[in-house]
Amino acid sequence: MTRAIALLGCFLAAAAAAAAAPAQALTVTGRVLDAGGTPLANSQLWVTVCGRTTATMTQVRSDAEGRVAFAPDVRHLLPDETARLEIRTGEHRGGARVPVGVVRLRGDRRDALDLQDLRLVLPPPLLRGRVVDGGGRPVPGVLVAAPWSVQASSEFAAPGHRATTDAEGRFVLYELDPEPLPLRLSVFGSGWLLEAPVDAMPGDEQVELRVVAPGSIVLQLRDPHPAADLLWWQLRTGRGEAQRVAIPQRGVARFENLAPGRYDLTLLLVDREVARFDGVEVKVGAPCDLPALGDVPWRTAVRLVDVRLCDSAGAPLRGRVQLVGGGKGGVPRAAECDAAGDATAPFVAGLRLVAEFPGLCRREVLPGAGRIKVRLHARARLRLRLPDGIALPDGVQIHCDTEWTALGLQSPPVQWRGGNPVFVEPDSDGGFTLRFEMRDELGGRRLLWKQDVGLPEEGAPDEVLVTIDAEAAAEAAAIAAALRGR
């Protein structure tokens, strides 16, 4: 009954979506003129549709009379939003000031839009300002940008206001038809950072951006070892904000372009804390010189485990040893084996080490004394057989959930192909779960069927009877039909 209700819900949702979906695309026609009223004949034009959160761009060409006809991509627009259609004579990139014409349209409009005679003119100034350093001196050559409005309800996606400061540190941002919303200004490159966030309104004439030279933190691990590069550093402000990550290279990790202030630093192995430094001060334009950071004694907390991988016949495998944490956070890491099958993996309490090689079963490595030899054997190859009278459409994905799936070690799914035999190869020599899924017309995953499969220790079967029922097969057929009709 539960499956029948879910299936009915699927049909009702699909019907509602079909009823709400527009029956036709938006078509745009009209004539494009320059600022003096002369048709822009045989001209390459850039068309941008700006919505609340996204924008799409395409190119069109006018005919000998300056007329255009095109169907812009408006699928990203929400039905209740007011979007903006921009037509420019050049690509709007890097702050280029080019003639532009603007037309507003509703997100749910899907009929013929006649631009009539649309004049493209150079946009007037949006706002003006100046960039200075901590001493009030002008800073030339700084890229200033107002990527988006401060307000989440901003009418349009990133408009891309950009300009580079002149010799006196001055800049002008241009845009036609601005919205009366505050803009969050940023600076990029040139070795400068904003001292504090700056919000400006369209029409402002004297915006001042005060910049400072960034600082840095350099961290070096004592007694460097190749395995040390599998650790990683996490940096955040004293308020727990602005997380950043740095991976050591030959034992050295760097955080560059840091604003002055205090930061907390944590050395981790996957998701396990190894060392911690709180309240590290970064000063303007200077590297951090805290003595404790120059020589981190990581060996006192991390154990090195030597592993040798080989196949069932004893031949070396150039596989790897995965470092798996206890949660979903952290940075996944793996120690790669050399040609002799040897690897050195860092280890701390709470981690698990899992040896793997393509096509062979995974196996956990238990840390011990000396070099640990791990043998990996071939995976079982199982043919899936459906019950008589049951058929599945192409597009069904089959997952083999084993003991490793809960640790985030998942093998790629197998695609069902009705006309060909379908095989699965579980990455464990124990029992596993077959999981049949399919993506619906909205991109969501739909679970069709789950089935536990047990394998005996010896003489594993080469065929599995899938006990999927007719209701699940009908649900898969309905999803496939909806996808074909999309």
PANU-462421 format. One record per residue (C-alpha): residue in one letter; residue number from 1; x, y, z. Coordinates in steps of 0.5 Angstrom, whole numbers, plus 500, padded with zeros to 3 digits. Layout:
# residues N
   residuo   num    xx    yy    zz
         A   NUM     X     Y     Z
...
END
This chain:
# residues 486
   residuo   num    xx    yy    zz
         M     1   500   500   500
         T     2   506   505   502
         R     3   509   504   495
         A     4   502   505   491
         I     5   501   511   495
         A     6   508   513   493
         L     7   507   512   486
         L     8   501   516   486
         G     9   504   521   489
         C    10   509   521   483
         F    11   504   521   478
         L    12   501   527   481
         A    13   507   531   482
         A    14   509   530   475
         A    15   502   532   473
         A    16   502   538   477
         A    17   509   540   474
         A    18   507   539   467
         A    19   501   543   468
         A    20   505   549   471
         A    21   511   548   466
         P    22   510   553   460
         A    23   508   550   453
         Q    24   513   554   449
         A    25   519   558   449
         L    26   520   566   450
         T    27   522   569   443
         V    28   525   576   442
         T    29   524   580   436
         G    30   526   587   434
         R    31   531   592   431
         V    32   537   594   435
         L    33   539   601   434
         D    34   546   605   436
         A    35   545   612   440
         G    36   544   616   434
         G    37   538   612   432
         T    38   542   608   426
         P    39   540   601   425
         L    40   546   596   427
         A    41   546   592   421
         N    42   550   585   421
         S    43   553   586   428
         Q    44   555   581   433
         L    45   551   582   439
         W    46   551   579   446
         V    47   545   577   450
         T    48   545   576   457
         V    49   539   574   461
         C    50   540   576   469
         G    51   535   573   474
         R    52   536   573   482
         T    53   541   568   482
         T    54   544   566   476
         A    55   545   569   469
         T    56   546   566   462
         M    57   549   569   456
         T    58   549   568   448
         Q    59   551   571   442
         V    60   546   573   436
         R    61   547   577   429
         S    62   543   582   426
         D    63   541   582   419
         A    64   542   588   414
         E    65   536   592   417
         G    66   539   591   424
         R    67   533   586   426
         V    68   534   580   431
         A    69   530   574   432
         F    70   532   569   438
         A    71   530   565   443
         P    72   534   566   450
         D    73   535   561   455
         V    74   530   563   461
         R    75   530   556   464
         H    76   533   559   470
         L    77   528   564   472
         L    78   523   563   477
         P    79   516   565   475
         D    80   515   570   480
         E    81   521   574   479
         T    82   523   580   475
         A    83   529   579   470
         R    84   533   583   466
         L    85   534   582   458
         E    86   541   586   456
         I    87   543   587   449
         R    88   550   589   448
         T    89   555   591   442
         G    90   561   587   446
         E    91   562   582   451
         H    92   561   585   458
         R    93   568   583   461
         G    94   573   586   465
         G    95   569   592   466
         A    96   569   594   459
         R    97   564   600   458
         V    98   560   598   451
         P    99   553   600   449
         V   100   547   596   452
         G   101   540   596   452
         V   102   536   593   457
         V   103   529   590   457
         R   104   525   588   463
         L   105   521   581   463
         R   106   517   577   468
         G   107   520   570   469
         D   108   514   566   467
         R   109   514   570   460
         R   110   514   565   455
         D   111   511   568   449
         A   112   513   573   443
         L   113   517   579   446
         D   114   517   585   441
         L   115   523   590   442
         Q   116   521   594   437
         D   117   527   599   436
         L   118   531   598   442
         R   119   537   603   442
         L   120   544   601   445
         V   121   547   607   449
         L   122   554   607   453
         P   123   552   606   460
         P   124   552   612   465
         P   125   557   612   471
         L   126   554   608   477
         L   127   558   610   482
         R   128   565   613   483
         G   129   570   612   489
         R   130   578   612   491
         V   131   582   607   494
         V   132   587   609   499
         D   133   592   605   504
         G   134   592   606   511
         G   135   596   613   511
         G   136   591   616   506
         R   137   596   615   500
         P   138   592   613   493
         V   139   593   606   491
         P   140   593   605   483
         G   141   592   599   479
         V   142   587   596   484
         L   143   581   592   481
         V   144   575   594   484
         A   145   569   590   483
         A   146   561   590   486
         P   147   559   583   484
         W   148   552   583   487
         S   149   548   587   492
         V   150   548   586   499
         Q   151   541   584   499
         A   152   539   577   498
         S   153   533   580   495
         S   154   537   583   489
         E   155   533   583   483
         F   156   539   581   478
         A   157   545   576   478
         A   158   552   579   479
         P   159   552   585   474
         G   160   560   585   474
         H   161   561   592   475
         R   162   569   592   475
         A   163   574   598   474
         T   164   582   599   475
         T   165   584   605   479
         D   166   588   610   476
         A   167   594   613   478
         E   168   590   617   483
         G   169   587   611   486
         R   170   580   613   483
         F   171   575   609   479
         V   172   568   609   476
         L   173   563   603   475
         Y   174   558   604   470
         E   175   552   600   469
         L   176   545   602   466
         D   177   538   602   469
         P   178   541   601   476
         E   179   537   598   482
         P   180   537   602   488
         L   181   540   597   492
         P   182   547   597   496
         L   183   553   594   493
         R   184   558   590   497
         L   185   565   593   494
         S   186   571   588   493
         V   187   578   589   491
         F   188   582   584   487
         G   189   590   582   486
         S   190   595   587   487
         G   191   597   585   494
         W   192   592   589   497
         L   193   586   587   502
         L   194   580   591   504
         E   195   581   594   511
         A   196   573   593   512
         P   197   567   591   508
         V   198   564   597   504
         D   199   557   598   502
         A   200   556   603   497
         M   201   549   606   493
         P   202   548   607   486
         G   203   550   614   485
         D   204   555   615   490
         E   205   560   620   488
         Q   206   566   619   494
         V   207   566   612   496
         E   208   573   611   499
         L   209   576   604   500
         R   210   582   603   505
         V   211   586   597   503
         V   212   592   594   507
         A   213   598   590   505
         P   214   596   582   507
         G   215   600   578   512
         S   216   601   571   512
         I   217   603   565   516
         V   218   608   560   514
         L   219   608   553   518
         Q   220   613   548   518
         L   221   613   541   521
         R   222   619   538   525
         D   223   623   532   522
         P   224   619   532   515
         H   225   617   526   512
         P   226   613   524   506
         A   227   607   522   510
         A   228   607   529   513
         D   229   604   532   507
         L   230   598   527   508
         L   231   596   532   514
         W   232   593   539   513
         W   233   592   545   516
         Q   234   585   549   518
         L   235   585   556   519
         R   236   579   560   522
         T   237   578   567   525
         G   238   578   568   532
         R   239   570   568   531
         G   240   570   561   528
         E   241   569   564   521
         A   242   573   564   514
         Q   243   575   557   514
         R   244   581   556   509
         V   245   585   550   508
         A   246   593   549   507
         I   247   596   542   505
         P   248   603   541   507
         Q   249   608   541   501
         R   250   615   537   504
         G   251   612   539   511
         V   252   611   546   509
         A   253   604   550   509
         R   254   602   557   507
         F   255   597   561   508
         E   256   597   568   504
         N   257   593   574   503
         L   258   591   574   510
         A   259   587   580   513
         P   260   591   583   520
         G   261   587   580   526
         R   262   588   574   530
         Y   263   587   567   527
         D   264   586   559   530
         L   265   590   554   527
         T   266   589   546   527
         L   267   593   541   524
         L   268   589   535   522
         L   269   589   528   519
         V   270   583   527   516
         D   271   578   529   521
         R   272   582   528   527
         E   273   586   534   531
         V   274   593   533   532
         A   275   596   540   534
         R   276   592   547   535
         F   277   594   554   536
         D   278   589   559   538
         G   279   590   567   537
         V   280   595   567   532
         E   281   596   574   531
         V   282   597   576   523
         K   283   600   584   522
         V   284   600   588   516
         G   285   604   586   511
         A   286   608   581   515
         P   287   609   574   516
         C   288   607   571   522
         D   289   613   570   527
         L   290   610   566   532
         P   291   616   561   535
         A   292   612   555   536
         L   293   609   555   529
         G   294   616   555   526
         D   295   617   547   528
         V   296   611   543   530
         P   297   612   537   533
         W   298   607   532   529
         R   299   611   526   531
         T   300   609   526   538
         A   301   602   525   536
         V   302   602   521   529
         R   303   604   514   528
         L   304   607   512   522
         V   305   605   505   519
         D   306   609   501   514
         V   307   604   497   509
         R   308   606   492   503
         L   309   600   491   498
         C   310   600   484   494
         D   311   595   480   490
         S   312   593   473   492
         A   313   599   470   489
         G   314   604   475   493
         A   315   605   479   487
         P   316   606   487   489
         L   317   600   492   488
         R   318   601   499   486
         G   319   595   501   490
         R   320   593   505   496
         V   321   592   506   503
         Q   322   585   510   504
         L   323   585   514   511
         V   324   578   514   513
         G   325   575   518   519
         G   326   570   517   524
         G   327   565   523   521
         K   328   563   526   514
         G   329   568   532   515
         G   330   575   533   514
         V   331   579   532   508
         P   332   580   525   505
         R   333   587   523   504
         A   334   591   516   502
         A   335   598   514   502
         E   336   600   511   495
         C   337   604   505   494
         D   338   610   505   490
         A   339   612   499   485
         A   340   614   495   490
         G   341   607   495   493
         D   342   610   499   499
         A   343   606   505   503
         T   344   607   509   509
         A   345   601   511   512
         P   346   600   516   518
         F   347   595   514   523
         V   348   592   517   530
         A   349   587   514   534
         G   350   580   514   531
         L   351   582   513   524
         R   352   581   507   520
         L   353   586   505   514
         V   354   583   501   508
         A   355   587   498   503
         E   356   585   498   496
         F   357   586   496   488
         P   358   582   497   482
         G   359   578   490   481
         L   360   580   487   488
         C   361   576   487   495
         R   362   578   492   500
         R   363   581   490   506
         E   364   582   494   513
         V   365   589   495   515
         L   366   590   494   523
         P   367   596   497   525
         G   368   602   493   528
         A   369   609   493   529
         G   370   614   492   523
         R   371   611   492   516
         I   372   604   490   515
         K   373   603   485   509
         V   374   596   486   506
         R   375   593   481   501
         L   376   588   483   496
         H   377   584   478   492
         A   378   579   479   486
         R   379   572   481   487
         A   380   566   476   486
         R   381   563   477   479
         L   382   555   476   480
         R   383   550   476   474
         L   384   543   479   476
         R   385   537   476   474
         L   386   530   479   474
         P   387   524   474   476
         D   388   520   472   470
         G   389   515   477   467
         I   390   519   483   470
         A   391   523   488   466
         L   392   527   494   468
         P   393   528   500   463
         D   394   535   503   461
         G   395   537   508   466
         V   396   536   504   473
         Q   397   543   505   477
         I   398   545   499   481
         H   399   549   500   487
         C   400   553   495   492
         D   401   553   497   499
         T   402   558   494   503
         E   403   561   495   509
         W   404   565   500   506
         T   405   560   504   504
         A   406   558   507   511
         L   407   565   510   511
         G   408   564   513   504
         L   409   568   508   500
         Q   410   563   507   495
         S   411   564   504   488
         P   412   561   507   482
         P   413   554   504   480
         V   414   552   499   475
         Q   415   548   502   469
         W   416   542   497   468
         R   417   542   495   460
         G   418   536   491   459
         G   419   538   488   452
         N   420   545   486   455
         P   421   547   482   461
         V   422   548   486   468
         F   423   554   484   473
         V   424   556   487   479
         E   425   562   486   483
         P   426   562   488   490
         D   427   568   491   494
         S   428   567   486   500
         D   429   568   479   501
         G   430   562   479   506
         G   431   555   480   505
         F   432   552   486   501
         T   433   546   490   499
         L   434   543   491   492
         R   435   540   498   491
         F   436   536   500   485
         E   437   535   507   484
         M   438   533   512   478
         R   439   534   519   477
         D   440   527   523   476
         E   441   525   528   471
         L   442   527   533   477
         G   443   534   530   478
         G   444   532   527   484
         R   445   534   520   486
         R   446   528   515   487
         L   447   529   509   491
         L   448   526   503   487
         W   449   528   497   491
         K   450   533   494   496
         Q   451   535   487   497
         D   452   540   484   502
         V   453   545   479   499
         G   454   549   474   503
         L   455   555   470   500
         P   456   558   464   503
         E   457   565   464   505
         E   458   567   459   499
         G   459   564   457   492
         A   460   561   464   492
         P   461   555   464   486
         D   462   556   467   480
         E   463   548   469   479
         V   464   543   473   484
         L   465   536   473   483
         V   466   533   480   484
         T   467   527   479   487
         I   468   524   486   485
         D   469   517   486   485
         A   470   512   489   479
         E   471   510   495   483
         A   472   517   497   483
         A   473   518   496   476
         A   474   512   500   474
         E   475   515   506   478
         A   476   521   505   474
         A   477   517   505   467
         A   478   513   511   469
         I   479   520   515   471
         A   480   523   513   464
         A   481   517   515   460
         A   482   517   522   464
         L   483   524   523   462
         R   484   523   521   455
         G   485   517   526   454
         R   486   521   532   458
END
